């Protein structure tokens, strides 16, 4: 078992902080699903696991260095550590690279604040068949809570980081994508777009922060603003839920 003072383990602990992740070009992926996806993407630099995790996932942890449960908890950014953590290479790509692959469905997250919701949107985008998720400010996609909430999806699609929203919109439009901004007061109703068969073309959906939504300038720069209709008495939808509704509407239209 590795000592808590081991240099490799100490370096991994530093990756729980955003500046250290940026400096090292590394991040942590915790949990069996995320580690499995990281291994499949050939992104794993080093793997740590507790004795219990090694017993539970023998095939997945055959090259893991054993660590204590206490050290596993120190590598976790979640309340319930899973005892298996991979140090991974950053996997993000340049905006031009992602758009150069002619994607048909793209997500733009503008200043997301909640890591769990951000990770869930990445997972949802992957499930809906989107090809890329692009972060314009906000939470770090390599935050442990984002990676864990994505359930490995950060390794499945193109992730773009550190891009400005205005640049993102201009580049997406130049690549032939229609840019739709989601807002509670959107001029267009999602149901009308679905009923009018207006979601077939390549599309980038923009989603904002949970508390403030999209900035007014971002909404104005988009091709259209879209609201998800509320048929019951709920005040609004969680951003991850709204993303699921919008992305699956586009996915269905594009697959007809």
C-alpha positions as CSV (number, residue, x, y, z in Angstrom):
1,X,0.0,0.0,0.0
2,X,1.3,3.5,-0.9
3,X,2.2,5.7,2.0
4,X,0.2,8.9,2.4
5,X,3.5,10.8,2.0
6,X,4.1,9.2,-1.4
7,X,5.1,11.8,-4.0
8,X,2.7,10.4,-6.7
9,X,-0.2,10.5,-4.2
10,X,0.7,14.0,-3.1
11,X,0.7,15.2,-6.7
12,X,-2.7,13.6,-7.3
13,X,-4.1,15.4,-4.2
14,X,-3.1,18.7,-5.6
15,X,-5.4,18.0,-8.6
16,X,-8.4,18.6,-6.4
17,X,-7.6,22.3,-6.9
18,X,-8.4,24.1,-10.2
19,X,-5.1,26.0,-10.5
20,X,-3.1,22.8,-10.0
21,X,-5.2,21.0,-12.7
22,X,-4.5,23.8,-15.1
23,X,-0.8,23.9,-14.4
24,X,-0.3,20.1,-14.6
25,X,-2.7,19.4,-17.5
26,X,-4.1,16.6,-15.4
27,X,-7.4,15.9,-13.6
28,X,-9.0,13.2,-11.4
29,X,-11.7,10.8,-12.6
30,X,-13.4,9.1,-9.7
31,X,-15.6,6.0,-9.7
32,X,-15.8,2.8,-11.8
33,X,-17.8,4.2,-14.7
34,X,-15.6,7.3,-15.1
35,X,-12.4,5.3,-14.8
36,X,-13.6,2.7,-17.3
37,X,-14.3,5.5,-19.8
38,X,-11.0,7.1,-19.1
39,X,-9.1,3.8,-19.7
40,X,-11.1,3.3,-23.0
41,X,-10.0,6.8,-24.1
42,X,-6.4,6.0,-23.2
43,X,-6.4,9.1,-20.9
44,X,-5.2,7.4,-17.7
45,X,-1.8,8.4,-16.4
46,X,-2.1,6.7,-13.0
47,X,-4.7,4.7,-11.1
48,X,-5.3,4.5,-7.4
49,X,-7.7,2.2,-5.6
50,X,-8.5,1.0,-2.1
51,X,-8.4,-2.7,-1.2
52,X,-12.2,-2.8,-1.2
53,X,-12.4,-1.3,-4.7
54,X,-9.7,-3.7,-6.0
55,X,-11.8,-6.6,-4.6
56,X,-15.0,-5.2,-6.2
57,X,-13.4,-4.3,-9.6
58,X,-10.5,-6.7,-10.1
59,X,-10.3,-6.3,-13.9
60,X,-10.5,-2.5,-13.8
61,X,-7.9,-2.1,-11.0
62,X,-5.3,-4.7,-12.1
63,X,-2.7,-1.9,-12.7
64,X,-3.9,0.3,-9.7
65,X,-1.7,1.3,-6.8
66,X,-3.4,0.4,-3.5
67,X,-4.2,3.3,-1.2
68,X,-6.0,3.6,2.1
69,X,-9.6,4.7,2.4
70,X,-8.5,7.9,4.0
71,X,-6.2,8.7,1.1
72,X,-9.0,7.9,-1.4
73,X,-11.3,10.3,0.5
74,X,-8.6,13.0,0.2
75,X,-8.7,12.5,-3.6
76,X,-12.4,12.8,-3.8
77,X,-14.5,16.0,-4.2
78,X,-17.7,14.2,-3.4
79,X,-19.4,13.2,-0.2
80,X,-19.3,9.5,-0.9
81,X,-15.8,8.4,-2.2
82,X,-15.9,5.3,-4.4
83,X,-12.3,4.3,-3.6
84,X,-11.1,4.2,-7.2
85,X,-9.5,7.3,-8.8
86,X,-7.6,7.8,-12.0
87,X,-5.2,10.7,-12.8
88,X,-6.0,11.6,-16.4
89,X,-4.6,13.8,-19.2
90,X,-6.8,16.7,-20.1
91,X,-8.9,15.7,-23.1
92,X,-10.4,19.0,-24.2
93,X,-10.0,20.1,-27.9
94,X,-9.8,23.5,-29.6
95,X,-13.0,25.1,-30.7
96,X,-11.9,25.0,-34.4
97,X,-11.1,21.3,-34.0
98,X,-14.6,20.4,-32.6
99,X,-16.4,22.5,-35.2
100,X,-14.2,21.2,-38.0
101,X,-15.7,17.8,-37.5
102,X,-19.1,19.0,-38.8
103,X,-21.1,18.3,-35.7
104,X,-24.9,18.3,-36.0
105,X,-25.8,18.8,-32.3
106,X,-23.7,20.9,-29.9
107,X,-24.2,22.2,-26.4
108,X,-22.8,25.6,-25.2
109,X,-22.8,26.0,-21.4
110,X,-22.4,29.7,-20.6
111,X,-21.1,30.4,-17.1
112,X,-22.6,27.3,-15.4
113,X,-22.3,27.5,-11.7
114,X,-23.3,24.1,-10.3
115,X,-20.8,21.3,-11.0
116,X,-23.4,18.5,-10.6
117,X,-25.7,20.1,-13.1
118,X,-22.9,20.8,-15.5
119,X,-21.8,17.2,-15.4
120,X,-25.4,16.0,-15.9
121,X,-25.7,18.2,-19.0
122,X,-22.5,16.6,-20.4
123,X,-24.0,13.2,-19.7
124,X,-27.3,14.1,-21.3
125,X,-25.6,15.6,-24.4
126,X,-23.7,12.3,-24.8
127,X,-26.9,10.3,-24.4
128,X,-28.7,12.4,-26.9
129,X,-26.0,12.0,-29.5
130,X,-24.5,15.4,-29.4
131,X,-20.9,15.6,-30.6
132,X,-19.5,18.4,-28.4
133,X,-20.0,20.4,-25.2
134,X,-18.4,23.8,-25.0
135,X,-17.8,25.7,-21.7
136,X,-17.9,29.5,-21.9
137,X,-16.8,30.4,-18.3
138,X,-18.2,29.1,-15.1
139,X,-17.4,25.8,-13.4
140,X,-14.3,23.9,-14.5
141,X,-15.3,20.8,-16.5
142,X,-12.4,19.0,-14.8
143,X,-13.9,19.6,-11.3
144,X,-14.3,16.2,-9.6
145,X,-18.1,16.7,-9.2
146,X,-18.5,17.6,-12.9
147,X,-16.5,14.5,-14.0
148,X,-18.4,12.2,-11.7
149,X,-21.8,13.6,-12.6
150,X,-20.9,13.1,-16.3
151,X,-20.5,9.3,-15.6
152,X,-17.6,9.1,-18.0
153,X,-19.2,11.2,-20.8
154,X,-16.4,13.8,-20.6
155,X,-14.3,11.1,-22.4
156,X,-16.9,10.3,-25.1
157,X,-17.4,13.6,-26.9
158,X,-15.5,16.7,-27.8
159,X,-15.1,19.1,-24.8
160,X,-14.1,22.7,-25.5
161,X,-13.1,25.0,-22.6
162,X,-12.1,28.6,-22.0
163,X,-14.0,30.0,-24.9
164,X,-15.9,33.3,-24.8
165,X,-19.6,33.1,-25.5
166,X,-19.6,35.7,-28.4
167,X,-16.7,33.8,-30.1
168,X,-18.5,30.5,-29.6
169,X,-21.7,31.8,-31.2
170,X,-19.8,33.4,-34.2
171,X,-17.8,30.2,-34.8
172,X,-20.8,28.0,-34.5
173,X,-22.8,30.1,-37.0
174,X,-19.8,30.1,-39.4
175,X,-19.7,26.3,-39.2
176,X,-23.3,26.1,-40.3
177,X,-25.0,25.6,-36.9
178,X,-28.2,27.4,-35.9
179,X,-27.7,28.9,-32.5
180,X,-30.7,28.6,-30.1
181,X,-30.6,30.3,-26.7
182,X,-32.8,28.8,-24.0
183,X,-34.5,31.3,-21.7
184,X,-37.8,31.3,-19.7
185,X,-39.0,34.3,-21.7
186,X,-37.9,33.0,-25.1
187,X,-39.7,34.3,-28.2
188,X,-40.1,30.8,-29.6
189,X,-41.9,27.9,-27.9
190,X,-40.1,24.6,-28.1
191,X,-43.4,22.8,-28.8
192,X,-43.9,25.0,-31.8
193,X,-40.4,24.2,-33.2
194,X,-41.1,20.5,-32.8
195,X,-44.6,20.7,-34.3
196,X,-43.3,22.8,-37.2
197,X,-40.4,20.3,-37.8
198,X,-37.9,23.2,-37.4
199,X,-35.1,21.3,-35.5
200,X,-33.7,19.2,-38.3
201,X,-30.7,21.4,-39.1
202,X,-27.4,21.3,-37.3
203,X,-27.9,23.1,-34.0
204,X,-26.1,24.5,-31.0
205,X,-28.2,24.9,-27.9
206,X,-27.1,27.5,-25.3
207,X,-27.8,27.0,-21.6
208,X,-27.0,29.4,-18.9
209,X,-26.4,29.3,-15.1
210,X,-29.1,27.9,-12.8
211,X,-29.6,31.2,-11.0
212,X,-29.3,33.8,-13.7
213,X,-29.8,32.0,-17.0
214,X,-28.1,33.4,-20.1
215,X,-26.7,36.9,-20.2
216,X,-28.9,39.3,-22.3
217,X,-26.1,39.9,-24.8
218,X,-25.8,36.1,-25.4
219,X,-29.5,35.7,-26.0
220,X,-29.5,38.7,-28.4
221,X,-26.6,37.2,-30.4
222,X,-28.3,33.9,-30.9
223,X,-30.4,33.1,-33.9
224,X,-33.5,32.6,-31.8
225,X,-34.5,32.5,-28.1
226,X,-36.5,29.4,-27.1
227,X,-38.6,28.7,-24.0
228,X,-39.5,25.2,-22.8
229,X,-43.3,25.4,-22.1
230,X,-44.4,24.8,-18.5
231,X,-47.7,22.9,-18.6
232,X,-48.1,22.5,-14.8
233,X,-47.5,24.8,-11.9
234,X,-43.8,24.5,-11.5
235,X,-42.0,27.8,-11.7
236,X,-39.2,26.5,-14.0
237,X,-37.1,23.6,-15.0
238,X,-33.7,22.7,-13.6
239,X,-31.1,23.5,-16.4
240,X,-30.1,19.9,-16.7
241,X,-33.8,18.9,-17.2
242,X,-34.3,21.7,-19.7
243,X,-31.2,20.5,-21.6
244,X,-32.6,17.0,-21.8
245,X,-35.9,18.2,-23.2
246,X,-34.2,20.4,-25.8
247,X,-31.5,18.0,-26.9
248,X,-33.8,15.1,-27.3
249,X,-36.2,17.2,-29.3
250,X,-33.3,18.0,-31.7
251,X,-32.0,14.4,-31.7
252,X,-35.4,13.1,-32.7
253,X,-35.9,15.7,-35.4
254,X,-32.4,15.0,-36.9
255,X,-32.9,11.3,-36.9
256,X,-36.1,11.3,-38.9
